Amino acid sequence: MFKCTPCLQVLSDVMASNYTYSFFRVSKTDGVGISAQKYRNLRLKALKTSPDSFSSTYDIEAAFADADWIDRLTVPDREVFICAAIPLSHDPSCPVHIQWIGQVTLRGPSSRTDFELPVEAGQPPQKSDEEEERWQMLSLFTLPEYRGHGLGSKLCLEALSYLRLYRSFPRNVQV
């Protein structure tokens, strides 16, 4: 079947112009049950849409219990960030219309020994754990109909901003 890419782009532009976007870190305490449901829905869409982009599969994660999804959001070494689409016609008293459309996860901080690659990789020597924090950025995903508007980049910037602001020491952070 022939796809008309310019038509899809126009549809995407119209869709994007009907929304504002919010970028935020998912709380590990406030409303975690509701957040876990929204995260589950987005993650399962991601696994169906882009199965080769993840180390897990839809079948594995679709079988997770609600407690597993809550654990995913509350585990101490992970921070989950979301991009939410909010319709311009949004009624603030009705949060149902807010859709989670993108996500990225930070994992860390990791110790120097866990983060360091073999010498053959040509990586510069790592600083000590007291001098530098090390994080991994994982599972960046946006729903296909929202791509092409820089939302993934903005989501990553939100995550990096969090790393700069949440702590005062050490000054250096490696992602």
Secondary structure, DSSP 4 states (H G I P E B T S, - for coil): ----HHHHHHHHHHHHHTEEEEEEEPPSSTTHHHHHHHHHHHHHHHHHH-GGGSSS-HHHHHT--HHHHHHHHH-TTEEEEEEEEEETT--TT-GGG-EEEEEEEEEEEEPHHHHPPPGGGTPPPPPPTTTEEEEEEEEEEE-GGGTTSSHHHHHHHHHHHHHHHS--S-SEEE-
